[in-house]
Amino acid sequence: MFEGEVNAPDFPSGMEWLNTEKPLSLRDLRGKIVLLDFWTYCCINCMHIIPDLKKLEAKYGNQLVVIGVHSAKFTNEKGTDNIRQAILRYEIEHPVVKDRDFEVWQAYTARAWPTLVLINPKGKVVGAHSGEGIYEIFDKVIGDMANYFREQGSLDEKAVSFKLEKFSAPPSLLSFPGKVVADEKGNRLFIADSNHNRLIITDLDGKVMEVIGDGAIGAKDGSFADAEFNHPQGMALDGDALYICDTENHLIRKADLKAKTVETIVGTGEQAREFNIEGIGRKVALNSPWDALVFNGKLYVAMAGPHQIWVVDLKDNEAKPYAGSGRENHVDGTLANSALAQPSGITTDGKSLFFADSEVSSIRAATLPPGDQVSTIVGKGLFDYGDVDGSGDSVRLQHPLGVAFAKGKLYVADTYNHKIKELEITKRESRTFAGSRERGTRDGDLKQAQFNEPGGISATSKSLFIADTNNHLIRRLDFDGGKVSTVELKGWNF
């Protein structure tokens, strides 16, 4: 069963490679077990298998070589530096080839993201699998395959190493900040310093007041200094409580801002593998909570993994789906029958929830109780994206991750267009509010300002605060002055 019959197609010459100093070929990897991972960096399912790949690499480090084949869905994902930033953000430590024109994808007849293809030490394809939950499947197969070819004397078990992108990445005060929450009344800014696994509290001018989390990856509760997180994203403020989407721990955490403590309130710490399984507190499994808000004693969560909005009753921490069937698609209708696609940002006007439905490049609405409808403000479908202002069904966004309600309008972090968009809700009109489409860090006038995959946005009466994720910055956009500036963090020794 491990011999295979079909020769694995080698990589075409002239392709760009990352996380290695030179192009690789399957011929040069004879004797190694090779696992190809066809991925695109927007995809939540692709993100979910990265921990499994890391476990396999750690266990079979001398026998296995994992190669990521990045076959981009979105136009923005085709940029080499954008892929490099994704490699750094996801902390990928294996070589990645840029499959810009889907040559490798087609050679292996891949049909979905992620798809994994296993190649034996003789260069033969022995199997493929699409979807998540791969560790148990591949652990046994790779282990048995290693034993089989070891007995034949054809397994290369010499250690290999690669020149990783992280070795040349400059240090930064923030690391891929995913979300930001502005508290005008309290003069506070809450920043998810996602890749540093912590939260930072500043005043609205950037003076650091507190740091929550010691920076280590983990799920430890306790004091602000001792608590641990795993790539936290969205937050929701409710009085002295800050609710935190601890995304890669699949948990909801609560920071008591007076007592300066962190506790876990919802989630088992394991990714939910089944849909629509509700429960209470630590007994219910979650799946990549990405953003949240509090309204009328309930926490509404953009749950990216199952393509749903969830609701947590803060009286007893009962958690259950609120909107979305769990099927990844763009379907309006009742809360239960609608289909969403990786919702990643959420806000409210007090009547409806508005959410950034990233994989369908849409801004959508779900009515609050007693309503029972999901509708679309702008956007259309899984492969309908672009950068088109206008009204109605003609509007195109590109993988928006953040949305904020202010001044009767919605402000959108149009992430892959590197822009901030302004939406008139009832007219379904969209216009570019800030950003020049080109990636960069330039401050100044709205149309000349630059961003780099902004992932989070929050509003006060005077300003928008933007988590400029790939720039590792927090930006401020003043409504009256019409200017974008960079918030300088100061007053703390990091």
C-alpha positions in Angstrom: 0.0 0.0 0.0 3.0 2.3 0.4 4.7 1.6 -3.0 2.3 3.8 -5.1 1.9 3.6 -8.9 1.9 7.2 -10.1 5.1 9.3 -10.2 4.6 12.6 -8.2 4.8 15.5 -10.7 7.8 17.7 -9.8 7.6 21.4 -9.3 7.9 23.5 -12.5 11.1 25.5 -12.8 11.0 29.2 -12.2 8.5 29.2 -9.4 9.1 31.4 -6.4 9.9 29.8 -3.1 9.7 31.0 0.5 11.1 29.6 3.8 14.0 28.1 1.9 17.1 29.7 0.3 16.8 27.8 -2.9 14.1 26.0 -5.0 13.3 22.4 -4.1 12.7 19.4 -6.3 11.1 16.1 -5.5 14.1 14.4 -7.1 16.4 16.1 -4.5 14.1 14.8 -1.7 14.3 11.1 -2.7 14.4 9.1 0.5 12.2 11.5 2.4 8.5 11.2 2.9 7.0 14.3 1.4 3.6 15.9 2.4 2.3 18.6 0.1 -0.2 21.0 1.7 -2.3 22.9 -0.9 -3.5 26.0 0.9 -4.5 29.6 0.6 -3.9 32.0 3.5 -7.4 33.4 3.8 -8.9 30.0 4.5 -9.9 29.1 8.1 -9.7 25.4 7.3 -6.1 25.9 6.1 -5.3 27.7 9.3 -6.8 24.8 11.3 -4.5 22.2 10.0 -1.3 24.1 10.7 -1.0 22.8 14.3 -1.5 19.3 13.0 1.3 19.8 10.4 3.6 21.2 13.2 2.9 18.1 15.3 3.7 15.8 12.4 6.9 17.8 11.6 8.0 17.5 15.3 7.3 13.8 15.5 8.8 12.8 12.1 11.4 15.6 11.7 14.1 13.4 10.2 11.8 11.4 7.9 9.2 13.9 6.7 9.4 17.1 4.7 6.3 19.2 4.5 6.0 21.6 1.5 3.2 24.2 1.4 1.8 24.8 -2.1 0.2 28.2 -1.9 -2.6 28.3 -4.6 -4.3 31.7 -4.0 -8.0 32.3 -3.9 -8.0 36.1 -3.7 -6.0 38.4 -6.0 -4.3 40.0 -3.0 -3.0 36.5 -1.9 -1.0 36.2 -5.1 1.6 38.7 -3.9 4.9 37.2 -2.8 5.3 39.5 0.2 1.7 39.0 1.2 2.4 35.2 1.3 5.6 35.9 3.3 3.6 37.9 5.8 1.1 35.0 6.1 4.0 32.6 6.7 5.2 34.8 9.5 1.7 35.4 11.0 0.9 31.7 11.0 4.5 30.8 12.2 4.9 28.3 9.4 8.4 26.6 9.4 8.4 24.5 6.2 9.1 25.5 2.6 6.3 27.1 0.6 6.1 27.3 -3.2 4.0 30.0 -4.8 1.7 28.3 -7.2 0.5 31.5 -8.8 -1.1 29.9 -11.9 -2.3 26.7 -10.2 0.2 24.6 -12.2 1.0 22.3 -9.2 -2.7 22.3 -8.1 -3.8 21.1 -11.5 -0.9 18.5 -11.8 -2.2 16.9 -8.6 -5.9 17.4 -9.4 -6.5 19.3 -6.2 -10.1 20.4 -5.8 -10.4 22.1 -2.4 -8.4 24.0 0.2 -6.8 22.4 2.1 -5.7 19.3 0.2 -2.8 17.1 1.3 -0.9 14.8 -0.9 1.5 12.1 0.5 4.5 11.1 -1.5 6.7 8.1 -0.6 10.5 8.1 -0.5 10.6 6.7 -4.1 8.7 9.7 -5.4 5.3 8.0 -5.9 2.0 9.4 -4.8 0.4 7.1 -2.2 -2.7 9.1 -1.2 -4.5 12.4 -0.7 -7.0 14.0 1.7 -9.0 17.1 1.7 -10.3 19.0 4.8 -9.4 19.3 8.5 -8.7 16.9 11.3 -5.6 15.4 9.6 -3.3 14.5 12.4 -4.6 11.1 13.4 -5.0 10.1 9.7 -1.4 11.0 8.7 0.3 10.1 11.9 -0.4 6.4 11.5 0.2 6.4 7.8 3.5 8.3 8.0 4.6 6.1 11.0 3.9 2.9 9.1 5.4 4.2 5.9 8.6 5.2 7.7 8.9 1.7 9.2 8.2 0.1 5.8 10.9 2.0 3.9 13.3 1.8 6.8 13.2 -1.9 6.6 13.9 -1.6 2.8 16.9 0.6 3.5 15.5 3.4 1.3 14.5 5.9 4.0 16.7 9.0 4.4 16.7 9.9 8.1 19.3 12.7 7.9 18.2 16.0 9.5 17.3 18.8 7.0 16.9 22.5 7.8 15.7 25.5 5.8 16.4 29.2 5.8 13.1 30.5 7.3 11.5 33.9 6.7 11.4 34.5 10.4 15.2 34.7 10.5 15.2 37.9 8.5 12.0 39.5 9.9 12.7 42.7 11.8 11.4 43.0 15.4 8.4 45.1 16.1 6.6 46.4 19.2 3.4 44.9 18.1 3.2 41.7 16.1 0.3 41.3 13.6 -2.3 43.1 15.8 -5.7 41.6 14.8 -8.3 43.7 16.5 -8.7 46.9 18.5 -11.5 48.3 20.7 -11.8 52.0 21.5 -13.4 53.1 24.8 -14.2 56.8 24.5 -15.8 57.1 27.9 -12.9 55.5 29.7 -10.2 57.0 27.4 -8.8 53.5 26.7 -7.7 51.5 23.7 -7.6 47.7 23.9 -5.2 46.1 21.4 -5.0 42.4 20.5 -1.3 42.0 20.1 -2.1 38.7 18.4 1.3 37.2 17.6 2.7 38.3 20.9 -0.1 36.4 22.6 -1.2 39.3 24.8 -3.5 42.3 25.1 -2.3 45.8 25.5 -4.3 48.6 27.1 -3.4 52.2 26.3 -5.1 55.5 26.5 -6.5 56.9 23.2 -3.2 58.7 22.6 -1.1 55.5 23.0 0.2 55.7 26.5 0.4 52.1 27.8 -1.5 51.4 30.9 -1.6 47.6 31.2 -0.4 44.5 29.5 -2.6 41.3 29.8 -0.7 38.1 29.3 3.0 37.1 29.7 3.5 36.4 25.9 3.8 32.7 26.1 1.4 30.5 24.2 -1.0 28.8 26.6 -4.4 29.0 28.3 -3.4 29.8 31.9 -5.8 31.8 33.9 -4.7 34.1 36.7 -3.3 37.6 37.1 -2.6 39.9 34.1 1.1 39.1 34.5 0.6 35.3 34.5 -2.2 34.8 32.1 -1.5 33.1 28.7 -3.3 33.3 25.4 -2.9 31.8 21.9 -3.2 34.4 19.2 -6.1 36.4 20.6 -8.3 38.4 18.2 -11.6 40.3 18.9 -12.6 41.8 22.3 -15.8 43.2 23.8 -16.0 45.7 26.6 -18.8 45.6 29.2 -18.1 47.8 32.2 -15.1 46.4 34.0 -15.2 43.2 32.0 -13.2 42.7 28.8 -14.3 39.6 26.9 -11.6 38.1 24.7 -11.7 35.8 21.7 -8.8 33.6 22.4 -8.9 32.3 18.9 -6.3 29.5 18.6 -7.2 28.2 22.1 -10.9 28.1 20.9 -11.9 29.9 24.2 -13.7 32.9 25.4 -11.8 34.6 28.2 -12.9 37.3 30.6 -10.5 39.9 32.0 -11.6 41.7 35.2 -10.2 45.2 34.7 -10.5 46.0 38.4 -9.1 42.8 39.9 -6.6 42.5 37.0 -7.3 38.8 36.6 -8.2 36.6 33.6 -10.6 33.6 33.7 -11.9 31.2 31.0 -15.7 31.3 30.8 -16.5 29.3 27.6 -14.8 26.6 25.7 -13.1 23.2 26.3 -9.8 24.3 24.8 -10.2 21.9 22.0 -11.6 22.8 18.5 -15.2 21.8 18.0 -15.4 19.1 15.3 -19.2 19.0 15.1 -21.7 21.6 14.2 -24.5 23.1 16.4 -23.5 21.5 19.7 -24.6 24.0 22.3 -23.6 23.9 26.0 -22.6 25.8 29.1 -19.3 27.3 30.0 -16.3 25.0 29.9 -18.3 22.1 28.7 -19.0 23.4 25.2 -16.4 23.3 22.4 -15.9 26.4 20.2 -14.2 26.8 16.8 -12.1 29.8 16.2 -14.0 32.7 17.8 -12.8 35.8 15.9 -14.7 38.8 17.2 -17.4 39.7 19.7 -19.7 42.3 21.1 -21.9 42.6 24.2 -25.6 43.7 23.9 -28.3 43.3 26.5 -26.4 40.9 28.6 -25.4 38.6 25.8 -22.1 38.1 24.0 -22.4 37.7 20.3 -19.4 36.0 18.7 -18.3 35.9 15.1 -17.3 32.2 15.1 -15.2 31.9 12.0 -14.6 28.1 12.1 -18.2 26.9 11.7 -19.3 29.9 9.6 -21.8 31.1 12.2 -22.6 33.8 14.7 -22.9 32.4 18.3 -24.5 33.9 21.4 -23.4 33.5 25.0 -25.8 34.3 27.8 -23.6 36.0 30.3 -25.8 35.1 33.2 -24.9 31.4 33.0 -22.4 31.2 30.1 -24.8 29.1 27.9 -23.4 29.2 24.4 -25.2 28.3 21.2 -25.4 29.2 17.5 -27.4 32.3 16.7 -27.1 32.7 13.0 -25.9 30.4 10.2 -26.5 26.7 9.4 -22.8 25.9 9.4 -22.7 25.5 5.7 -20.1 27.8 4.1 -21.9 29.9 1.5 -23.8 33.1 0.9 -27.4 32.5 1.6 -29.8 35.0 3.1 -33.0 33.9 5.0 -33.9 32.9 8.5 -31.3 32.9 11.2 -31.2 29.1 11.3 -31.3 28.5 7.5 -28.9 31.2 6.3 -25.4 30.3 5.3 -22.3 32.4 6.2 -18.7 32.1 5.3 -16.0 32.8 7.9 -17.5 35.8 9.8 -14.6 37.7 11.3 -15.8 41.0 12.5 -19.0 42.1 14.2 -20.8 45.3 15.4 -24.3 46.6 16.1 -26.6 49.6 15.8 -28.9 48.2 18.6 -31.3 46.7 16.1 -29.2 44.3 14.1 -25.8 42.6 14.2 -23.6 43.6 11.3 -20.8 41.3 10.4 -17.9 41.1 8.0 -18.4 37.8 6.2 -14.9 37.5 4.9 -14.9 34.5 2.6 -17.8 35.9 0.6 -16.4 39.4 0.7 -19.6 40.7 2.2 -21.1 42.9 4.9 -24.2 41.2 6.2 -26.9 41.8 8.9 -28.6 39.5 11.3 -31.6 41.0 13.2 -31.5 41.0 17.0 -34.4 39.4 18.9 -37.2 39.1 18.2 -36.1 39.3 14.6 -35.2 36.2 12.5 -33.5 37.3 9.4 -30.0 37.4 7.8 -29.6 39.8 4.9 -26.8 41.3 2.8 -25.8 44.9 2.8 -23.1 44.5 0.1 -21.4 41.5 -1.4 -22.5 38.5 -3.3 -20.7 35.1 -3.2 -17.6 33.0 -2.5 -15.8 34.1 -5.7 -17.4 37.5 -6.2 -14.8 40.0 -5.0 -12.8 43.0 -6.1 -12.6 46.7 -5.3 -15.7 48.4 -6.6 -17.5 51.3 -5.0 -21.1 52.0 -5.8 -24.4 50.7 -4.7 -26.3 47.4 -4.3 -25.2 44.2 -5.9 -22.5 46.0 -8.0 -20.3 46.6 -4.9 -17.2 44.5 -4.4 -15.0 44.1 -1.4 -12.0 41.7 -0.9 -12.0 39.6 2.3 -13.1 42.2 4.8 -12.2 41.3 8.4 -13.5 44.2 10.5 -16.6 46.4 10.8 -17.6 49.2 13.1 -20.9 51.2 13.4 -20.5 55.0 13.8 -22.5 58.1 12.9 -25.3 56.0 11.4 -22.9 54.3 9.0 -20.7 51.2 8.8 -17.0 51.5 8.5 -15.3 48.4 7.1 -11.7 47.2 7.2 -11.6 46.0 3.6 -8.6 43.9 4.4 -7.3 42.6 1.1 -7.9 45.9 -0.6 -5.9 47.7 2.1 -8.7 50.3 2.5 -11.3 51.5 4.9 -14.8 51.7 3.3 -17.9 53.6 4.4 -21.3 52.0 3.9 -24.7 53.7 3.9 -26.8 50.8 5.3 -30.3 51.4 3.9 -29.1 52.7 0.5 -26.5 49.8 0.3 -23.9 52.3 -0.9 -20.2 51.8 -0.5 -17.3 54.3 -1.0 -13.6 54.3 -0.3 -13.2 56.3 2.9 -9.4 55.9 3.3 -6.6 54.1 1.7 -4.9 54.2 -1.7 -5.1 50.5 -2.5 -1.3 50.2 -2.4 0.2 48.6 0.7 2.2 50.9 2.9 2.5 52.9 6.1 1.9 56.5 4.8 0.0 58.8 7.1 -1.9 61.9 5.9 -4.9 62.7 3.8 -7.5 59.9 3.6 -7.0 59.1 -0.1 -3.2 59.1 0.1 -2.9 57.1 3.4 -1.8 53.5 3.1 -2.6 50.4 5.1 -1.5 46.7 4.9 -4.2 44.2 5.4 -6.0 46.0 8.2 -7.9 43.4 10.2 -9.8 45.4 12.9 -11.6 48.7 13.3 -13.3 50.5 16.2 -15.0 53.9 16.5 -15.4 56.8 18.9 -17.4 59.9 18.1 -14.3 61.6 16.8 -12.1 58.8 15.3 -11.7 55.4 13.9 -9.0 53.2 15.3 -7.6 50.6 13.0 -5.6 47.5 13.7 -3.2 47.7 10.7 -2.3 44.1 10.9 0.6 43.5 8.5 2.1 46.9 9.4 2.2 45.9 13.1 0.6 49.3 13.9 -2.5 50.9 15.3 -3.7 53.8 13.1 -6.1 56.6 13.9 -8.4 58.3 11.5 -10.0 61.5 12.6 -13.4 62.3 11.2 -13.1 66.1 11.4 -9.5 66.5 10.2 -9.7 63.9 7.5 -6.3 62.6 8.4 -4.7 59.3 9.2 -2.0 59.1 11.8 -0.1 56.3 13.5 -0.7 55.8 17.2 2.7 55.7 18.9 2.8 53.4 21.9 4.8 54.9 24.7 5.4 54.8 28.4 6.1 51.1 28.8 9.2 48.9 28.6 8.2 45.9 26.5 
